[in-house]
Amino acid sequence: MKEKCEGIVEWFKQEEGYGSILLSGIDDSHVFVHFSSIVPDSNRFPDGFRYLSKGQRVSFDLIETPELSDGQAKTARNVVILSN
C-alpha cells in the first residue's frame, strides 16, 4: 500500500544514512527513511550525497512494510524536501 504524506524530520544520521520522520497530524507516528529514498536534487545535493536535517518539512510516499523484522512497519520513499 502507498499513500502520499507529509511530515517533519525527527532525526537523521548522515554518517549512517537513515533517520526518522514524524507524520503530520498523527501523534507519535514515526516513519523510517533511508538516504536512497531521498529524491536526487543537483541544486540541493551537488556532490550527490543525499541527507535530511532535523526539522525539515518533507513529502513522501508512505509504504507499509509489515514484513520487516525490526518492528518498523512504515517506510518513506520518494522523499522530497519542502522546506529547510
DSSP file (Angstrom, degrees, kcal/mol; ACC not computed):
  #  RESIDUE AA STRUCTURE BP1 BP2  ACC     N-H-->O    O-->H-N    N-H-->O    O-->H-N    TCO  KAPPA ALPHA  PHI   PSI    X-CA   Y-CA   Z-CA
    1    1 A M              0   0    0      0, 0.0    63,-1.4     0, 0.0     2,-0.4   0.000 360.0 360.0 360.0 138.1    0.0    0.0    0.0
    2    2 A K  E     +A   63   0A   0     61,-0.2     2,-0.4     2,-0.0    61,-0.2  -0.989 360.0 175.4-129.6 134.6    1.3    3.5   -0.9
    3    3 A E  E     -A   62   0A   0     59,-1.5    59,-4.1    -2,-0.4     2,-0.4  -1.000  30.8-122.6-139.5 135.6    0.0    6.8    0.4
    4    4 A K  E     +A   61   0A   0     -2,-0.4     2,-0.3    57,-0.2    57,-0.2  -0.664  45.5 163.4 -79.8 127.6    1.2   10.4   -0.2
    5    5 A C  E     -A   60   0A   0     55,-3.0    55,-2.3    -2,-0.4     2,-0.3  -0.847  30.4-139.4-137.6 170.3    2.1   12.1    3.1
    6    6 A E  E     +A   59   0A   0     -2,-0.3    18,-2.4    53,-0.2     2,-0.3  -0.942  29.8 149.6-129.0 155.7    3.9   15.0    4.7
    7    7 A G  E     -AB  58  23A   0     51,-2.4    51,-2.7    -2,-0.3     2,-0.4  -0.950  40.2 -99.2-165.7-175.8    6.0   15.1    7.8
    8    8 A I  E     -AB  57  22A   0     14,-2.0    14,-3.1    -2,-0.3     2,-0.4  -0.973  39.1-110.4-123.3 134.7    8.9   16.6    9.7
    9    9 A V  E     - B   0  21A   0     47,-2.6    46,-2.9    -2,-0.4    12,-0.3  -0.489  29.0-173.9 -66.1 120.1   12.3   15.1   10.0
   10   10 A E  E     -     0   0A   0     10,-2.4     2,-0.3    -2,-0.4    11,-0.2   0.901  67.4 -25.3 -80.6 -45.7   12.7   14.0   13.7
   11   11 A W  E     - B   0  20A   0      9,-1.5     9,-2.7    43,-0.1    -1,-0.4  -0.967  54.7-165.9-162.3 157.4   16.4   13.0   13.3
   12   12 A F  E     - B   0  19A   0     -2,-0.3     2,-0.9     7,-0.2     7,-0.3  -0.915  14.2-147.8-152.7 123.3   18.8   11.8   10.5
   13   13 A K  E >>> - B   0  18A   0      5,-2.8     4,-3.0    -2,-0.3     5,-1.1  -0.803  12.0-170.3 -92.8 101.0   22.2   10.2   11.0
   14   14 A Q  T 345S+     0   0    0     -2,-0.9    -1,-0.2     1,-0.2    21,-0.1   0.889  85.3  53.7 -59.9 -40.6   24.2   11.4    7.9
   15   15 A E  T 345S+     0   0    0      1,-0.2    -1,-0.2    -3,-0.1    -2,-0.1   0.778 118.3  35.8 -67.4 -25.4   27.1    9.0    8.7
   16   16 A E  T <45S-     0   0    0     -3,-0.6    -2,-0.2     2,-0.2    -1,-0.2   0.720 104.0-130.4 -97.3 -27.0   24.7    6.0    8.8
   17   17 A G  T  <5 +     0   0    0     -4,-3.0    18,-2.9     1,-0.3     2,-0.3   0.742  69.5  86.7  85.1  25.0   22.3    7.2    6.0
   18   18 A Y  E   < +BC  13  34A   0     -5,-1.1    -5,-2.8    16,-0.2    -1,-0.3  -0.966  40.6 150.9-149.4 167.4   19.0    6.8    7.8
   19   19 A G  E     -BC  12  33A   0     14,-2.4    14,-1.9    -2,-0.3     2,-0.4  -0.877  35.9 -85.3-168.6-160.1   16.6    8.5   10.1
   20   20 A S  E     -BC  11  32A   0     -9,-2.7   -10,-2.4    -2,-0.3    -9,-1.5  -0.990  21.7-159.5-137.4 140.3   13.0    9.1   11.3
   21   21 A I  E     -BC   9  31A   0     10,-2.4    10,-2.3    -2,-0.4     2,-0.5  -0.959  16.4-136.5-118.7 136.8   10.2   11.3   10.1
   22   22 A L  E     -BC   8  30A   0    -14,-3.1   -14,-2.0    -2,-0.4     2,-0.2  -0.831  26.6-123.8 -90.7 125.9    7.2   12.3   12.2
   23   23 A L  E >   -B    7   0A   0      6,-2.3     3,-1.3    -2,-0.5     6,-0.3  -0.501  28.1-112.6 -69.1 133.1    3.9   12.0   10.3
   24   24 A S  T 3  S+     0   0    0    -18,-2.4   -18,-0.2     1,-0.2    -1,-0.1  -0.463  96.9   9.3 -66.5 132.8    2.0   15.3   10.2
   25   25 A G  T 3  S+     0   0    0     -2,-0.2     2,-0.5     1,-0.1    -1,-0.2   0.442 105.9  98.1  81.3  -0.2   -1.3   15.2   12.1
   26   26 A I  S X  S-     0   0    0     -3,-1.3     3,-1.3     3,-0.1    -3,-0.2  -0.936  72.6-130.9-125.3 109.9   -0.6   11.8   13.7
   27   27 A D  T 3  S-     0   0    0     -2,-0.5     3,-0.1     1,-0.3    -3,-0.0  -0.306  83.8  -4.9 -61.1 134.3    0.7   11.8   17.3
   28   28 A D  T 3  S+     0   0    0      1,-0.2     2,-0.7    -5,-0.1    -1,-0.3   0.785  90.2 143.7  55.5  34.6    3.8    9.7   17.9
   29   29 A S    <   -     0   0    0     -3,-1.3    -6,-2.3    -6,-0.3     2,-0.3  -0.917  28.4-170.4-108.4 113.5    3.8    8.1   14.4
   30   30 A H  E     -C   22   0A   0     -2,-0.7     2,-0.4    -8,-0.2    44,-0.2  -0.787   8.5-162.1-107.4 144.6    7.3    7.6   13.2
   31   31 A V  E     -C   21   0A   0    -10,-2.3   -10,-2.4    -2,-0.3    44,-0.2  -0.990  19.5-126.5-126.8 131.9    8.4    6.6    9.7
   32   32 A F  E     -Cd  20  75A   0     42,-2.1    44,-2.7    -2,-0.4     2,-0.4  -0.527  26.7-169.8 -74.7 141.0   11.8    5.1    8.7
   33   33 A V  E     -C   19   0A   0    -14,-1.9   -14,-2.4    -2,-0.2     2,-0.3  -0.999   8.0-162.9-135.9 135.3   13.7    6.9    6.0
   34   34 A H  E >   -C   18   0A   0     42,-0.5     3,-2.4    -2,-0.4     4,-0.3  -0.876  31.6-118.3-112.8 147.3   16.9    5.7    4.2
   35   35 A F  G >  S+     0   0    0    -18,-2.9     3,-1.7    -2,-0.3   -17,-0.1   0.812 112.3  64.5 -56.2 -31.2   19.1    8.1    2.1
   36   36 A S  G 3  S+     0   0    0    -19,-0.3    -1,-0.3     1,-0.3    42,-0.1   0.659  95.6  60.1 -68.1 -13.7   18.4    6.1   -1.0
   37   37 A S  G <  S+     0   0    0     -3,-2.4    42,-3.0    40,-0.1     2,-0.5   0.480  81.0 100.8 -91.1  -3.9   14.7    7.1   -0.7
   38   38 A I  B <  S-f   79   0B   0     -3,-1.7    42,-0.2    -4,-0.3    12,-0.1  -0.714  82.9-116.3 -83.6 127.4   15.5   10.8   -1.0
   39   39 A V        -     0   0    0     40,-2.8    42,-0.2    -2,-0.5    -2,-0.1  -0.436  34.9-110.1 -64.7 127.7   14.8   12.2   -4.5
   40   40 A P        -     0   0    0      0, 0.0     2,-0.3     0, 0.0    -1,-0.1  -0.297  37.7-179.5 -59.8 142.3   18.1   13.4   -6.1
   41   41 A D     >  -     0   0    0      4,-0.1     4,-3.3     1,-0.1     7,-0.2  -0.879  18.9-159.1-147.0 108.3   18.4   17.2   -6.5
   42   42 A S  T  4 S+     0   0    0     -2,-0.3     6,-0.1     1,-0.2    -1,-0.1   0.752  93.7  51.7 -65.5 -24.4   21.6   18.6   -8.1
   43   43 A N  T  4 S+     0   0    0      2,-0.1    -1,-0.2     1,-0.1    -2,-0.0   0.911 119.3  33.5 -75.3 -43.4   20.9   22.0   -6.6
   44   44 A R  T  4 S+     0   0    0      1,-0.2    -2,-0.2    -3,-0.1     3,-0.1   0.836 132.8  30.3 -80.8 -34.7   20.5   20.8   -3.0
   45   45 A F    ><  +     0   0    0     -4,-3.3     3,-1.9     1,-0.1    -1,-0.2  -0.610  67.0 164.7-125.7  69.6   22.9   17.9   -3.2
   46   46 A P  T 3  S+     0   0    0      0, 0.0    -1,-0.1     0, 0.0    -4,-0.1   0.778  79.5  49.2 -62.4 -27.2   25.6   19.0   -5.7
   47   47 A D  T 3  S-     0   0    0      2,-0.2     3,-0.1    -3,-0.1    -5,-0.1   0.450 115.0-115.1 -91.2   1.1   28.0   16.2   -4.6
   48   48 A G  S <  S+     0   0    0     -3,-1.9     2,-0.6     1,-0.3    -3,-0.1   0.221  75.0 129.5  89.2 -15.4   25.3   13.5   -4.9
   49   49 A F        -     0   0    0     -9,-0.0     2,-0.4     1,-0.0    -1,-0.3  -0.651  46.3-154.3 -77.9 117.5   25.3   12.7   -1.2
   50   50 A R        +     0   0    0     -2,-0.6     2,-0.3    -3,-0.1   -12,-0.1  -0.763  26.0 147.6 -98.8 137.1   21.6   12.9   -0.1
   51   51 A Y        -     0   0    0     -2,-0.4     2,-0.3   -17,-0.0   -17,-0.0  -0.967  32.9-132.5-156.9 167.1   20.7   13.6    3.5
   52   52 A L        -     0   0    0     -2,-0.3     2,-0.4   -34,-0.1   -38,-0.1  -0.852  15.3-139.5-122.6 161.2   18.0   15.3    5.7
   53   53 A S    >   -     0   0    0     -2,-0.3     3,-2.1   -42,-0.1   -44,-0.3  -0.944  33.6 -92.0-122.9 145.5   18.2   17.7    8.6
   54   54 A K  T 3  S+     0   0    0     -2,-0.4   -44,-0.2     1,-0.3     3,-0.1  -0.249 111.0  21.7 -52.9 134.0   16.2   17.8   11.8
   55   55 A G  T 3  S+     0   0    0    -46,-2.9    -1,-0.3     1,-0.3     2,-0.1   0.273  85.6 138.4  91.4 -10.8   13.1   20.0   11.4
   56   56 A Q    <   -     0   0    0     -3,-2.1   -47,-2.6    28,-0.1     2,-0.5  -0.428  52.3-129.5 -67.9 141.1   12.9   19.9    7.6
   57   57 A R  E     +AE   8  83A   0     26,-1.0    25,-3.1   -49,-0.2    26,-1.6  -0.799  36.1 177.8 -89.6 132.4    9.4   19.5    6.2
   58   58 A V  E     -AE   7  81A   0    -51,-2.7   -51,-2.4    -2,-0.5     2,-0.3  -0.928  25.5-145.5-134.8 155.3    9.2   16.7    3.7
   59   59 A S  E     +AE   6  80A   0     21,-2.5    21,-2.7    -2,-0.3     2,-0.3  -0.900  32.4 154.6-115.0 153.8    6.6   14.9    1.4
   60   60 A F  E     -A    5   0A   0    -55,-2.3   -55,-3.0    -2,-0.3     2,-0.6  -0.988  47.5 -94.6-166.9 164.0    6.9   11.2    0.7
   61   61 A D  E     -AE   4  77A   0     16,-3.2    16,-2.2    -2,-0.3     2,-0.6  -0.840  39.5-139.0 -88.8 125.4    5.2    8.0   -0.3
   62   62 A L  E     -AE   3  76A   0    -59,-4.1   -59,-1.5    -2,-0.6     2,-0.5  -0.779  20.0-165.5 -88.7 121.4    4.3    6.1    2.8
   63   63 A I  E     -AE   2  75A   0     12,-3.0    12,-2.4    -2,-0.6     2,-0.5  -0.933  14.4-139.9-112.8 125.2    4.9    2.4    2.3
   64   64 A E  E     + E   0  74A   0    -63,-1.4    10,-0.2    -2,-0.5     3,-0.1  -0.734  24.5 174.9 -81.7 124.3    3.5   -0.3    4.6
   65   65 A T    >   +     0   0    0      8,-3.6     3,-1.6    -2,-0.5     9,-0.1  -0.601  11.2 162.9-131.2  71.5    6.2   -2.9    5.2
   66   66 A P  T 3   +     0   0    0      0, 0.0    -1,-0.1     0, 0.0     5,-0.1   0.660  68.9  72.0 -66.8 -14.4    4.9   -5.4    7.8
   67   67 A E  T 3   +     0   0    0      6,-0.1     2,-0.2    -3,-0.1     6,-0.1   0.617  69.9 109.0 -78.0 -11.3    7.5   -8.0    6.7
   68   68 A L    X   -     0   0    0     -3,-1.6     3,-0.7     4,-0.2    -3,-0.0  -0.460  60.1-151.9 -68.0 135.4   10.4   -6.0    8.3
   69   69 A S  T 3  S+     0   0    0      1,-0.2    -1,-0.1    -2,-0.2     4,-0.1   0.581  82.7  75.4 -85.5 -10.6   11.6   -7.8   11.3
   70   70 A D  T 3  S-     0   0    0      2,-0.2    -1,-0.2     1,-0.1     3,-0.1   0.396 109.2-109.4 -86.0   6.2   12.9   -4.7   13.2
   71   71 A G  S <  S+     0   0    0     -3,-0.7     2,-1.0     1,-0.2    -2,-0.1   0.361  81.4 125.7  86.9  -6.1    9.4   -3.6   14.1
   72   72 A Q        +     0   0    0      1,-0.2    -1,-0.2   -41,-0.0    -4,-0.2  -0.764  30.0 173.3 -89.2 102.4    9.4   -0.6   11.7
   73   73 A A        +     0   0    0     -2,-1.0    -8,-3.6    -3,-0.1     2,-0.4   0.574  58.5  57.9 -89.7 -10.1    6.2   -1.2    9.7
   74   74 A K  E     + E   0  64A   0    -10,-0.2   -42,-2.1   -44,-0.2     2,-0.3  -0.975  59.9 180.0-125.9 134.8    6.2    2.1    7.8
   75   75 A T  E     -dE  32  63A   0    -12,-2.4   -12,-3.0    -2,-0.4     2,-0.4  -0.943  23.4-126.5-130.0 154.5    8.9    3.5    5.5
   76   76 A A  E     + E   0  62A   0    -44,-2.7   -42,-0.5    -2,-0.3     2,-0.3  -0.834  27.7 178.4-100.5 135.9    9.2    6.7    3.4
   77   77 A R  E     + E   0  61A   0    -16,-2.2   -16,-3.2    -2,-0.4   -40,-0.1  -0.924  62.0  23.8-130.3 158.1   10.0    6.5   -0.3
   78   78 A N  E    S-     0   0A   0     -2,-0.3     2,-0.3   -18,-0.2   -40,-0.2   0.924  80.9-167.6  53.7  49.7   10.4    9.3   -2.9
   79   79 A V  E     -f   38   0A   0    -42,-3.0   -40,-2.8    -3,-0.2     2,-0.4  -0.545   9.1-172.4 -76.6 128.1   11.2   11.8   -0.2
   80   80 A V  E     - E   0  59A   0    -21,-2.7   -21,-2.5    -2,-0.3     2,-0.5  -0.983  22.7-128.0-122.6 130.7   11.1   15.5   -1.4
   81   81 A I  E     + E   0  58A   0     -2,-0.4   -23,-0.3   -23,-0.2     3,-0.1  -0.665  25.2 178.6 -80.2 124.4   12.3   18.3    0.9
   82   82 A L  E     +     0   0A   0    -25,-3.1     2,-0.3    -2,-0.5   -24,-0.2   0.794  66.2   0.0 -95.0 -35.1    9.6   21.1    1.1
   83   83 A S  E       E   0  57A   0    -26,-1.6   -26,-1.0     1,-0.0    -1,-0.3  -0.992 360.0 360.0-153.2 155.2   11.4   23.5    3.5
   84   84 A N              0   0    0     -2,-0.3   -28,-0.1   -28,-0.2    -1,-0.0   0.448 360.0 360.0 -84.2 360.0   14.7   23.8    5.4
